[in-house]
Amino acid sequence: MNIRTIDWKNNKIRIIDQTKLPLRLVYINIDRLEDLWQAIKIMQVRGAPALGAVAGLGMYLGIKDYVCSDWSKFSRKLNAVAKYIGSSRPTARNLFWGIERVLAVALANKEQPISKIKQIMLAEAKLIMHQDMVACRKIGAYGAKLLKDNSRVLTICNAGILASIDYGTALGVIYSAQAQGKNIKVFSSETRPLLQGARLSTWELHKQGIDVTLIADNTAAKLMRDGQIDMVITGADRIAANGDTANKIGTFNLAVLAKYHKIPFYVSAPRSTFDLKIKNKAGIKIEIRKPDEITSILFKKDVAPKKARVFNPVFDVTPHQLISGIITDKGIIRMPYSQNIRETLRKE
């Protein structure tokens, strides 16, 4: 499927509006920072690698029309833009990584004219996009080695083309296996409350010609018990130094079930998703979203009383002890994670 989730076109950020899928494939052109913030907040653009790329572009978008010749003043504007973009969503490490990368190149070139710094920032944001494309294909190549012909894989949420620039992490493993001539059957968990597994993963897997079956989230245990699942592969939004991994709510459930049924459970993520400043799950901030995501079906039909008390965390954290391996663009990391994560990520 020849699509790009994020691009820079005509001095604007071009994204696929993922709230319109699967019924319509709609592109949005964004040239205001406020519109980008909103697009991230309501998940018109989402997925850890994609958020890193769009955050980098957002840093440039926020300053491209700002007029000044003084670094001190320009620096204050940069920091304000960074803080604003970072306030959109708190959990995905890549969002902040993208901000930090573009900030860093600006700081490293502070002796240059402001106009030159702006162009350097844009070039860095474009480099982030290119590197994501390369990293996802490396993840796919490493991960595909784990899959045999006719492997049956369970996944959750969307860690595919729509969560990256054009390939994906967890689903990138599937696409790489397919390219090697392997037949892979995928079971896609619907992923309540916003149904990314149903709306996004099932849509793109079908477009890619992958054998995909959509299941309700609470069907996973039955499939595992019946011997229908060979492996679970998920994406990640933030990985602590010890391997504890934040991902879409419900991922922890699958990890516990996989452990009970002796099924390998793998996480797929680029180097940019790791946060080595956080020792373990205790340092990962979990985003809590509005109740109406749960009390309605995609905001269109109420399924609970208006006054129902609601708890709506977007992510949960899978303890590293439940993870069989972490598939990265530097290789597959296995236990002991505290040691092997640092060693693997140092590789060039």
Contacts in CASP RR format, 6 or more apart in sequence:
PFRMAT RR
TARGET T0000
AUTHOR 0000-0000-0000
METHOD contacts of the structure
MODEL  1
MNIRTIDWKNNKIRIIDQTKLPLRLVYINIDRLEDLWQAIKIMQVRGAPA
LGAVAGLGMYLGIKDYVCSDWSKFSRKLNAVAKYIGSSRPTARNLFWGIE
RVLAVALANKEQPISKIKQIMLAEAKLIMHQDMVACRKIGAYGAKLLKDN
SRVLTICNAGILASIDYGTALGVIYSAQAQGKNIKVFSSETRPLLQGARL
STWELHKQGIDVTLIADNTAAKLMRDGQIDMVITGADRIAANGDTANKIG
TFNLAVLAKYHKIPFYVSAPRSTFDLKIKNKAGIKIEIRKPDEITSILFK
KDVAPKKARVFNPVFDVTPHQLISGIITDKGIIRMPYSQNIRETLRKE
1 161 0 8 1.000
1 204 0 8 1.000
1 207 0 8 1.000
1 208 0 8 1.000
3 16 0 8 1.000
3 25 0 8 1.000
3 161 0 8 1.000
3 166 0 8 1.000
4 165 0 8 1.000
4 166 0 8 1.000
5 15 0 8 1.000
5 16 0 8 1.000
5 45 0 8 1.000
5 50 0 8 1.000
5 161 0 8 1.000
5 162 0 8 1.000
5 163 0 8 1.000
5 164 0 8 1.000
5 165 0 8 1.000
5 166 0 8 1.000
6 13 0 8 1.000
6 14 0 8 1.000
6 15 0 8 1.000
6 45 0 8 1.000
6 50 0 8 1.000
6 53 0 8 1.000
6 54 0 8 1.000
6 57 0 8 1.000
6 129 0 8 1.000
6 165 0 8 1.000
7 13 0 8 1.000
7 14 0 8 1.000
7 15 0 8 1.000
7 129 0 8 1.000
8 14 0 8 1.000
8 57 0 8 1.000
8 122 0 8 1.000
8 125 0 8 1.000
8 126 0 8 1.000
8 129 0 8 1.000
9 29 0 8 1.000
10 29 0 8 1.000
11 31 0 8 1.000
11 64 0 8 1.000
12 29 0 8 1.000
12 30 0 8 1.000
12 31 0 8 1.000
13 29 0 8 1.000
13 30 0 8 1.000
13 31 0 8 1.000
13 36 0 8 1.000
13 54 0 8 1.000
13 57 0 8 1.000
13 58 0 8 1.000
13 61 0 8 1.000
14 27 0 8 1.000
14 28 0 8 1.000
14 29 0 8 1.000
14 30 0 8 1.000
15 27 0 8 1.000
15 28 0 8 1.000
15 30 0 8 1.000
15 39 0 8 1.000
15 44 0 8 1.000
15 45 0 8 1.000
15 54 0 8 1.000
16 25 0 8 1.000
16 26 0 8 1.000
16 27 0 8 1.000
16 28 0 8 1.000
16 45 0 8 1.000
16 162 0 8 1.000
17 26 0 8 1.000
17 27 0 8 1.000
17 28 0 8 1.000
17 39 0 8 1.000
17 44 0 8 1.000
18 43 0 8 1.000
18 44 0 8 1.000
18 45 0 8 1.000
18 46 0 8 1.000
18 162 0 8 1.000
18 199 0 8 1.000
18 200 0 8 1.000
19 42 0 8 1.000
19 43 0 8 1.000
19 44 0 8 1.000
20 26 0 8 1.000
21 162 0 8 1.000
21 199 0 8 1.000
21 200 0 8 1.000
21 203 0 8 1.000
22 199 0 8 1.000
22 200 0 8 1.000
22 202 0 8 1.000
22 203 0 8 1.000
28 39 0 8 1.000
28 44 0 8 1.000
30 36 0 8 1.000
30 39 0 8 1.000
30 61 0 8 1.000
31 61 0 8 1.000
32 61 0 8 1.000
33 58 0 8 1.000
33 61 0 8 1.000
33 62 0 8 1.000
33 81 0 8 1.000
33 84 0 8 1.000
33 85 0 8 1.000
36 54 0 8 1.000
36 58 0 8 1.000
36 61 0 8 1.000
36 85 0 8 1.000
37 84 0 8 1.000
37 85 0 8 1.000
37 87 0 8 1.000
37 88 0 8 1.000
38 44 0 8 1.000
39 45 0 8 1.000
39 54 0 8 1.000
40 46 0 8 1.000
40 51 0 8 1.000
40 54 0 8 1.000
40 85 0 8 1.000
40 88 0 8 1.000
40 89 0 8 1.000
40 95 0 8 1.000
41 88 0 8 1.000
41 89 0 8 1.000
43 194 0 8 1.000
45 51 0 8 1.000
45 54 0 8 1.000
46 158 0 8 1.000
46 162 0 8 1.000
46 163 0 8 1.000
46 196 0 8 1.000
47 92 0 8 1.000
47 94 0 8 1.000
47 158 0 8 1.000
47 159 0 8 1.000
47 162 0 8 1.000
47 163 0 8 1.000
47 164 0 8 1.000
47 237 0 8 1.000
48 92 0 8 1.000
48 93 0 8 1.000
48 94 0 8 1.000
48 95 0 8 1.000
48 159 0 8 1.000
48 163 0 8 1.000
48 169 0 8 1.000
48 235 0 8 1.000
48 236 0 8 1.000
48 237 0 8 1.000
48 238 0 8 1.000
48 269 0 8 1.000
48 272 0 8 1.000
48 273 0 8 1.000
49 94 0 8 1.000
49 132 0 8 1.000
49 135 0 8 1.000
49 136 0 8 1.000
49 163 0 8 1.000
49 164 0 8 1.000
49 165 0 8 1.000
49 168 0 8 1.000
49 169 0 8 1.000
49 270 0 8 1.000
49 272 0 8 1.000
49 273 0 8 1.000
50 94 0 8 1.000
50 162 0 8 1.000
50 163 0 8 1.000
50 164 0 8 1.000
50 165 0 8 1.000
51 89 0 8 1.000
51 92 0 8 1.000
51 94 0 8 1.000
51 95 0 8 1.000
52 92 0 8 1.000
52 94 0 8 1.000
52 95 0 8 1.000
52 97 0 8 1.000
52 98 0 8 1.000
52 128 0 8 1.000
52 132 0 8 1.000
52 272 0 8 1.000
53 98 0 8 1.000
53 125 0 8 1.000
53 128 0 8 1.000
53 129 0 8 1.000
53 132 0 8 1.000
53 164 0 8 1.000
53 165 0 8 1.000
55 85 0 8 1.000
55 86 0 8 1.000
55 94 0 8 1.000
55 95 0 8 1.000
55 96 0 8 1.000
55 97 0 8 1.000
55 98 0 8 1.000
55 99 0 8 1.000
55 102 0 8 1.000
56 98 0 8 1.000
56 99 0 8 1.000
56 101 0 8 1.000
56 102 0 8 1.000
56 124 0 8 1.000
56 125 0 8 1.000
56 128 0 8 1.000
57 125 0 8 1.000
57 129 0 8 1.000
58 81 0 8 1.000
58 85 0 8 1.000
58 125 0 8 1.000
59 78 0 8 1.000
59 81 0 8 1.000
59 82 0 8 1.000
59 85 0 8 1.000
59 98 0 8 1.000
59 99 0 8 1.000
59 102 0 8 1.000
59 103 0 8 1.000
59 121 0 8 1.000
59 125 0 8 1.000
60 102 0 8 1.000
60 118 0 8 1.000
60 121 0 8 1.000
60 122 0 8 1.000
60 125 0 8 1.000
62 81 0 8 1.000
63 74 0 8 1.000
63 77 0 8 1.000
63 78 0 8 1.000
63 81 0 8 1.000
63 118 0 8 1.000
63 121 0 8 1.000
64 118 0 8 1.000
64 122 0 8 1.000
66 74 0 8 1.000
66 77 0 8 1.000
68 74 0 8 1.000
68 77 0 8 1.000
68 114 0 8 1.000
69 113 0 8 1.000
69 114 0 8 1.000
71 110 0 8 1.000
71 111 0 8 1.000
71 114 0 8 1.000
74 114 0 8 1.000
74 117 0 8 1.000
75 106 0 8 1.000
75 107 0 8 1.000
75 110 0 8 1.000
78 103 0 8 1.000
78 106 0 8 1.000
79 103 0 8 1.000
82 99 0 8 1.000
82 103 0 8 1.000
85 95 0 8 1.000
85 99 0 8 1.000
86 95 0 8 1.000
86 96 0 8 1.000
86 99 0 8 1.000
88 95 0 8 1.000
89 95 0 8 1.000
89 287 0 8 1.000
90 285 0 8 1.000
90 287 0 8 1.000
91 237 0 8 1.000
91 238 0 8 1.000
91 246 0 8 1.000
91 284 0 8 1.000
91 285 0 8 1.000
91 286 0 8 1.000
91 287 0 8 1.000
91 314 0 8 1.000
91 315 0 8 1.000
92 237 0 8 1.000
92 238 0 8 1.000
93 237 0 8 1.000
93 238 0 8 1.000
93 239 0 8 1.000
93 272 0 8 1.000
93 273 0 8 1.000
93 274 0 8 1.000
93 275 0 8 1.000
94 237 0 8 1.000
94 270 0 8 1.000
94 272 0 8 1.000
94 273 0 8 1.000
97 272 0 8 1.000
97 273 0 8 1.000
98 128 0 8 1.000
98 272 0 8 1.000
101 124 0 8 1.000
101 128 0 8 1.000
102 121 0 8 1.000
102 124 0 8 1.000
102 125 0 8 1.000
102 128 0 8 1.000
105 120 0 8 1.000
105 121 0 8 1.000
105 124 0 8 1.000
106 117 0 8 1.000
106 120 0 8 1.000
106 121 0 8 1.000
109 116 0 8 1.000
109 117 0 8 1.000
109 120 0 8 1.000
110 117 0 8 1.000
112 120 0 8 1.000
129 165 0 8 1.000
132 164 0 8 1.000
132 165 0 8 1.000
132 270 0 8 1.000
133 164 0 8 1.000
133 165 0 8 1.000
133 166 0 8 1.000
133 167 0 8 1.000
134 329 0 8 1.000
135 270 0 8 1.000
135 271 0 8 1.000
135 272 0 8 1.000
135 329 0 8 1.000
136 164 0 8 1.000
136 165 0 8 1.000
136 166 0 8 1.000
136 167 0 8 1.000
136 168 0 8 1.000
136 169 0 8 1.000
136 172 0 8 1.000
136 270 0 8 1.000
136 329 0 8 1.000
137 167 0 8 1.000
137 172 0 8 1.000
137 176 0 8 1.000
138 329 0 8 1.000
138 330 0 8 1.000
138 331 0 8 1.000
139 168 0 8 1.000
139 169 0 8 1.000
139 172 0 8 1.000
139 173 0 8 1.000
139 268 0 8 1.000
139 269 0 8 1.000
139 270 0 8 1.000
139 327 0 8 1.000
139 328 0 8 1.000
139 329 0 8 1.000
140 167 0 8 1.000
140 169 0 8 1.000
140 172 0 8 1.000
140 173 0 8 1.000
140 175 0 8 1.000
140 176 0 8 1.000
140 268 0 8 1.000
140 327 0 8 1.000
141 176 0 8 1.000
142 327 0 8 1.000
142 328 0 8 1.000
142 329 0 8 1.000
142 331 0 8 1.000
142 332 0 8 1.000
143 173 0 8 1.000
143 176 0 8 1.000
143 177 0 8 1.000
143 266 0 8 1.000
143 268 0 8 1.000
143 327 0 8 1.000
143 332 0 8 1.000
144 173 0 8 1.000
144 176 0 8 1.000
144 177 0 8 1.000
144 179 0 8 1.000
144 180 0 8 1.000
144 182 0 8 1.000
146 173 0 8 1.000
146 231 0 8 1.000
146 264 0 8 1.000
146 266 0 8 1.000
146 327 0 8 1.000
146 332 0 8 1.000
147 153 0 8 1.000
147 173 0 8 1.000
147 174 0 8 1.000
147 177 0 8 1.000
147 182 0 8 1.000
147 184 0 8 1.000
147 231 0 8 1.000
148 182 0 8 1.000
148 230 0 8 1.000
149 181 0 8 1.000
149 182 0 8 1.000
149 183 0 8 1.000
150 182 0 8 1.000
150 183 0 8 1.000
150 184 0 8 1.000
150 185 0 8 1.000
151 177 0 8 1.000
151 182 0 8 1.000
151 184 0 8 1.000
151 185 0 8 1.000
151 230 0 8 1.000
151 231 0 8 1.000
152 184 0 8 1.000
152 185 0 8 1.000
152 186 0 8 1.000
152 187 0 8 1.000
152 228 0 8 1.000
152 229 0 8 1.000
152 230 0 8 1.000
152 231 0 8 1.000
153 174 0 8 1.000
153 184 0 8 1.000
153 185 0 8 1.000
153 186 0 8 1.000
153 187 0 8 1.000
153 229 0 8 1.000
153 230 0 8 1.000
153 231 0 8 1.000
153 232 0 8 1.000
153 233 0 8 1.000
154 186 0 8 1.000
154 187 0 8 1.000
154 189 0 8 1.000
154 220 0 8 1.000
154 223 0 8 1.000
154 224 0 8 1.000
154 229 0 8 1.000
154 231 0 8 1.000
154 232 0 8 1.000
154 233 0 8 1.000
154 254 0 8 1.000
155 170 0 8 1.000
155 171 0 8 1.000
155 186 0 8 1.000
155 187 0 8 1.000
155 188 0 8 1.000
155 189 0 8 1.000
155 197 0 8 1.000
155 201 0 8 1.000
155 232 0 8 1.000
155 233 0 8 1.000
155 234 0 8 1.000
156 188 0 8 1.000
156 189 0 8 1.000
156 191 0 8 1.000
156 197 0 8 1.000
156 217 0 8 1.000
156 234 0 8 1.000
156 247 0 8 1.000
156 248 0 8 1.000
156 250 0 8 1.000
156 251 0 8 1.000
156 254 0 8 1.000
157 189 0 8 1.000
157 191 0 8 1.000
157 196 0 8 1.000
157 197 0 8 1.000
157 201 0 8 1.000
157 234 0 8 1.000
157 235 0 8 1.000
157 247 0 8 1.000
157 248 0 8 1.000
157 251 0 8 1.000
158 171 0 8 1.000
158 191 0 8 1.000
158 196 0 8 1.000
158 197 0 8 1.000
158 200 0 8 1.000
158 201 0 8 1.000
158 204 0 8 1.000
159 168 0 8 1.000
159 169 0 8 1.000
159 170 0 8 1.000
159 171 0 8 1.000
159 172 0 8 1.000
159 201 0 8 1.000
159 234 0 8 1.000
159 235 0 8 1.000
159 236 0 8 1.000
159 268 0 8 1.000
160 167 0 8 1.000
160 168 0 8 1.000
160 169 0 8 1.000
160 170 0 8 1.000
160 171 0 8 1.000
160 172 0 8 1.000
160 201 0 8 1.000
160 204 0 8 1.000
161 167 0 8 1.000
161 168 0 8 1.000
161 171 0 8 1.000
161 204 0 8 1.000
162 200 0 8 1.000
162 204 0 8 1.000
163 169 0 8 1.000
163 235 0 8 1.000
167 175 0 8 1.000
168 175 0 8 1.000
169 235 0 8 1.000
169 236 0 8 1.000
169 268 0 8 1.000
169 269 0 8 1.000
169 270 0 8 1.000
169 327 0 8 1.000
170 233 0 8 1.000
170 234 0 8 1.000
170 235 0 8 1.000
170 268 0 8 1.000
171 201 0 8 1.000
171 204 0 8 1.000
171 205 0 8 1.000
172 268 0 8 1.000
173 233 0 8 1.000
173 268 0 8 1.000
173 327 0 8 1.000
174 184 0 8 1.000
174 186 0 8 1.000
174 205 0 8 1.000
174 210 0 8 1.000
174 233 0 8 1.000
175 208 0 8 1.000
175 210 0 8 1.000
177 184 0 8 1.000
178 184 0 8 1.000
178 208 0 8 1.000
178 209 0 8 1.000
178 210 0 8 1.000
183 211 0 8 1.000
184 210 0 8 1.000
184 211 0 8 1.000
185 211 0 8 1.000
185 212 0 8 1.000
185 213 0 8 1.000
186 205 0 8 1.000
186 210 0 8 1.000
186 211 0 8 1.000
186 212 0 8 1.000
186 213 0 8 1.000
187 212 0 8 1.000
187 213 0 8 1.000
187 214 0 8 1.000
187 215 0 8 1.000
187 220 0 8 1.000
187 223 0 8 1.000
187 228 0 8 1.000
187 229 0 8 1.000
188 197 0 8 1.000
188 198 0 8 1.000
188 201 0 8 1.000
188 202 0 8 1.000
188 205 0 8 1.000
188 212 0 8 1.000
188 213 0 8 1.000
188 214 0 8 1.000
188 215 0 8 1.000
189 197 0 8 1.000
189 215 0 8 1.000
189 216 0 8 1.000
189 217 0 8 1.000
189 219 0 8 1.000
189 220 0 8 1.000
189 250 0 8 1.000
189 254 0 8 1.000
190 197 0 8 1.000
190 198 0 8 1.000
190 214 0 8 1.000
190 215 0 8 1.000
190 216 0 8 1.000
190 217 0 8 1.000
191 197 0 8 1.000
191 198 0 8 1.000
191 201 0 8 1.000
191 217 0 8 1.000
191 248 0 8 1.000
191 250 0 8 1.000
192 217 0 8 1.000
192 294 0 8 1.000
193 293 0 8 1.000
193 294 0 8 1.000
193 312 0 8 1.000
194 293 0 8 1.000
194 298 0 8 1.000
195 298 0 8 1.000
196 248 0 8 1.000
197 214 0 8 1.000
198 214 0 8 1.000
201 212 0 8 1.000
202 212 0 8 1.000
202 214 0 8 1.000
205 212 0 8 1.000
206 212 0 8 1.000
215 223 0 8 1.000
217 250 0 8 1.000
217 253 0 8 1.000
220 229 0 8 1.000
220 253 0 8 1.000
220 254 0 8 1.000
220 257 0 8 1.000
221 257 0 8 1.000
223 229 0 8 1.000
224 257 0 8 1.000
224 258 0 8 1.000
224 260 0 8 1.000
224 261 0 8 1.000
224 263 0 8 1.000
225 261 0 8 1.000
227 261 0 8 1.000
229 258 0 8 1.000
229 261 0 8 1.000
229 263 0 8 1.000
230 263 0 8 1.000
230 264 0 8 1.000
231 263 0 8 1.000
231 264 0 8 1.000
231 265 0 8 1.000
231 266 0 8 1.000
232 254 0 8 1.000
232 255 0 8 1.000
232 258 0 8 1.000
232 263 0 8 1.000
232 264 0 8 1.000
232 265 0 8 1.000
232 266 0 8 1.000
233 266 0 8 1.000
233 267 0 8 1.000
233 268 0 8 1.000
233 327 0 8 1.000
234 247 0 8 1.000
234 248 0 8 1.000
234 251 0 8 1.000
234 254 0 8 1.000
234 265 0 8 1.000
234 266 0 8 1.000
234 267 0 8 1.000
234 268 0 8 1.000
235 247 0 8 1.000
235 251 0 8 1.000
235 267 0 8 1.000
235 268 0 8 1.000
235 269 0 8 1.000
236 245 0 8 1.000
236 246 0 8 1.000
236 247 0 8 1.000
236 267 0 8 1.000
236 268 0 8 1.000
236 269 0 8 1.000
236 273 0 8 1.000
236 326 0 8 1.000
237 246 0 8 1.000
237 247 0 8 1.000
237 248 0 8 1.000
237 273 0 8 1.000
237 315 0 8 1.000
238 245 0 8 1.000
238 246 0 8 1.000
238 273 0 8 1.000
238 275 0 8 1.000
238 278 0 8 1.000
238 284 0 8 1.000
239 245 0 8 1.000
239 246 0 8 1.000
239 267 0 8 1.000
239 269 0 8 1.000
239 273 0 8 1.000
239 274 0 8 1.000
239 275 0 8 1.000
239 326 0 8 1.000
239 341 0 8 1.000
240 275 0 8 1.000
240 278 0 8 1.000
240 279 0 8 1.000
240 280 0 8 1.000
240 281 0 8 1.000
240 283 0 8 1.000
240 284 0 8 1.000
240 320 0 8 1.000
241 274 0 8 1.000
241 275 0 8 1.000
241 276 0 8 1.000
241 277 0 8 1.000
241 278 0 8 1.000
241 279 0 8 1.000
241 280 0 8 1.000
241 338 0 8 1.000
241 341 0 8 1.000
241 342 0 8 1.000
242 279 0 8 1.000
242 280 0 8 1.000
242 320 0 8 1.000
242 337 0 8 1.000
242 338 0 8 1.000
242 341 0 8 1.000
243 280 0 8 1.000
243 320 0 8 1.000
243 323 0 8 1.000
243 326 0 8 1.000
243 337 0 8 1.000
243 338 0 8 1.000
243 341 0 8 1.000
244 280 0 8 1.000
244 281 0 8 1.000
244 284 0 8 1.000
244 317 0 8 1.000
244 318 0 8 1.000
244 319 0 8 1.000
244 320 0 8 1.000
245 251 0 8 1.000
245 267 0 8 1.000
245 269 0 8 1.000
245 317 0 8 1.000
245 318 0 8 1.000
245 320 0 8 1.000
245 323 0 8 1.000
245 326 0 8 1.000
246 281 0 8 1.000
246 284 0 8 1.000
246 286 0 8 1.000
246 315 0 8 1.000
246 316 0 8 1.000
246 317 0 8 1.000
246 318 0 8 1.000
247 267 0 8 1.000
247 315 0 8 1.000
247 316 0 8 1.000
247 318 0 8 1.000
248 314 0 8 1.000
248 315 0 8 1.000
248 316 0 8 1.000
249 313 0 8 1.000
249 314 0 8 1.000
249 315 0 8 1.000
249 316 0 8 1.000
250 316 0 8 1.000
251 315 0 8 1.000
251 316 0 8 1.000
251 318 0 8 1.000
252 316 0 8 1.000
252 317 0 8 1.000
252 318 0 8 1.000
252 322 0 8 1.000
253 316 0 8 1.000
254 265 0 8 1.000
255 265 0 8 1.000
255 318 0 8 1.000
255 319 0 8 1.000
255 322 0 8 1.000
255 323 0 8 1.000
256 322 0 8 1.000
257 263 0 8 1.000
258 264 0 8 1.000
258 265 0 8 1.000
258 322 0 8 1.000
259 265 0 8 1.000
259 322 0 8 1.000
264 324 0 8 1.000
264 325 0 8 1.000
265 318 0 8 1.000
265 322 0 8 1.000
265 323 0 8 1.000
265 324 0 8 1.000
265 325 0 8 1.000
266 323 0 8 1.000
266 324 0 8 1.000
266 325 0 8 1.000
266 326 0 8 1.000
266 327 0 8 1.000
267 318 0 8 1.000
267 323 0 8 1.000
267 325 0 8 1.000
267 326 0 8 1.000
267 327 0 8 1.000
268 326 0 8 1.000
268 327 0 8 1.000
268 328 0 8 1.000
269 326 0 8 1.000
269 327 0 8 1.000
269 328 0 8 1.000
270 328 0 8 1.000
270 329 0 8 1.000
271 328 0 8 1.000
271 329 0 8 1.000
271 330 0 8 1.000
271 345 0 8 1.000
274 341 0 8 1.000
274 345 0 8 1.000
275 284 0 8 1.000
276 341 0 8 1.000
276 342 0 8 1.000
276 345 0 8 1.000
278 284 0 8 1.000
281 317 0 8 1.000
281 319 0 8 1.000
284 315 0 8 1.000
284 317 0 8 1.000
286 313 0 8 1.000
286 314 0 8 1.000
286 315 0 8 1.000
286 316 0 8 1.000
286 317 0 8 1.000
287 313 0 8 1.000
287 314 0 8 1.000
287 315 0 8 1.000
288 311 0 8 1.000
288 312 0 8 1.000
288 313 0 8 1.000
288 314 0 8 1.000
289 312 0 8 1.000
289 313 0 8 1.000
289 314 0 8 1.000
290 312 0 8 1.000
291 308 0 8 1.000
291 310 0 8 1.000
291 312 0 8 1.000
292 299 0 8 1.000
293 299 0 8 1.000
293 312 0 8 1.000
294 304 0 8 1.000
294 310 0 8 1.000
294 312 0 8 1.000
295 302 0 8 1.000
295 303 0 8 1.000
295 304 0 8 1.000
295 305 0 8 1.000
295 306 0 8 1.000
295 308 0 8 1.000
295 310 0 8 1.000
296 302 0 8 1.000
296 303 0 8 1.000
296 304 0 8 1.000
297 303 0 8 1.000
304 310 0 8 1.000
320 335 0 8 1.000
320 337 0 8 1.000
323 337 0 8 1.000
324 334 0 8 1.000
325 332 0 8 1.000
325 333 0 8 1.000
325 334 0 8 1.000
325 335 0 8 1.000
326 332 0 8 1.000
326 333 0 8 1.000
326 334 0 8 1.000
326 337 0 8 1.000
326 341 0 8 1.000
328 344 0 8 1.000
328 345 0 8 1.000
330 344 0 8 1.000
330 345 0 8 1.000
330 347 0 8 1.000
331 344 0 8 1.000
333 340 0 8 1.000
333 341 0 8 1.000
333 344 0 8 1.000
334 340 0 8 1.000
END
